[in-house]
Amino acid sequence: MVNGAKLAIDEFNAANPKCQVGFDTSYDSQGDPVQATPLAAKIVNDASIVGLIGPGFSGETKATMPTFEAAGLPMITPGATNAKLSTNGWKMFHRILANDDKQAPGVVALIQNTIKGTKVGVIDDASDYGKGLADAVRSGLAAADVANAQIDPKAADFSAAIQAMKAANVDTIFYGGYYAEAAKLVKQIRDAGLKATFVSGDGSLDKGFVDNAGSAAEGAYLTATGAPADVNADFQAAFNKAYGADPALYSPEAYDCAKVFLAGIAAGKVTRADLAAFVSAYDAPGITKQIKFDATGEPVGSAVYYTVVSGGKLVAKGLIK
């Protein structure tokens, strides 16, 4: 996310030597709501900050949005997907990608039409993101959801959840949560002799999942409303040149977030209030989609992509039909 946004800002600064935009990346919350809350207070108290790219995750967004709302600081999240975030009446809230309520039908379609799963177990990590996505998948699966469990992501042993899956003889397991725990979970699933197809959402779509799970990750399906690395050839090439690697999940979205704010600054909207109004009224093409927000801060339109772990690599497969 940081590199995607930085690329847009570096391009802008190179093209506009008389209008230099700063990008402060020192507020690292580790995705933790507890760590994010005091950082939010510091951010809003810095008058030089006129827009926020982030927070990156749902739990920290829920925890900090009241602070950003009270301060009138416009934000655009490149990665927080919990559907309920846009139901709080926050005028400063915007997200660049479709929420979990849109991702979940894609997950269900993938399981039913591509994987052909008929007996599905669903596990979540009890987080705002993980449980929100898992519950929406449970609802969509209806009678095909035959087993449910929840894990403590800080625990070392997930055997209770895995035993629930074994007892139900599931052919597919969906996990709502993040990649570090997804890697531990799928390793323990395979160690327990379960051959069920492993499916997870965008929280698990990270190279760290494959690196940490090793061969246990092979054949896993991962979904995302985030765009794949090759969504835009020019962006992919520029990102590769700058960082020596392909864009990761939410890099393109963060680039688009930055471009919205930069367009506002280029138009002379350099106070929080002016920039907030500009963002809310924005309607222009991005690299991931046409960028336009509805009255709740949700992006107009939706798209769900999927990736398969094959040969120890994340292989993007495109849109879920």
Steps between C-alpha positions, in 0.01 A plus 500: 500500500775743596695436180193538279417837652865611500529428128210734422638774723853467360360528146300808597796670667724430199242656267425798728825644636318806638239293686662239718278265698636334812419140591544405867525122542608501865158414645533120494214342693597140413132468404415494871201709621665551840816643342304694240290701746776721650655540154170637368509771768852597392397509133204733549706731720754552219354790304724427201316173436204571270412145390552143616567195282377232737448347747583177326287257700142485626550474876729801519272697269202435728706607802639821351225636273328697779828691546540575129131591470514746790811663352351524149796310354410330170621143470493236229578144603667277242430179691237513779209292374261441793157587359371672813767772491289705259184481713607741775419828328867600479545774238880465498490126425579380146624167372642430157402131472182296537408383850466149644129482422603518133800268544296231673269423203815464291643253752177300494493497119862384492432216745182386325588548134880461475602289800168308494491481880182356648589453868671817619649584838550864600756622755559860612747681725239709692637828356277770349634406160525123529167433671323756281614331181447148636146578616411636157642184338304283746181680402569454129585131533177427687450121524848432354652646820521182711760593765603821677783591734695794635867524591704728724765634259748529788467131588748243376257209472193509275410133551147564636400682181668237283326217687164668427588498131608134510187393682284658229709339222525830312639517146575875519608732783462878487705707745421862585813662640855606418791327328723421800227298671377360167847351449500340845145374452554337161819330624309353794212400270739304278684353800162373623451315171220722369511535123220762474563785256615806695342835410556840659441866432716803433645498852690186402604614153862568581830338413544443873219244490689287247840556661376400847271213396739345250363197318182507710391812309509322165162508327353765730254750354516864612248768411518878504318810393851641471636509147778263387855615431442516125183713515686782321813436293649850543451491877646150524807603301553817704457311826746233385754765405465683831495201736635201306184297556143471381227696676352312796137494614363854544803664334282604202223617732742709707630655177143593409438642850804724466397611152163620632664714767764626257233606251338702778827665595569579133156667490596720795310306766760515774290524817339198659150634438563582134677171437220304671240661273718430196540132588129450560420649158783322313415316178792404274675188368757331722725207420270256682159636396299818451542674836175639636359488853138476604353697792631244752855501363466168317645467150250471220511154336670177605738230378635188673822333385654165594850358526622141529819381671679293239862386503561705813387822333192721502346468153231758419204348313292812438138579579268247660211442260 
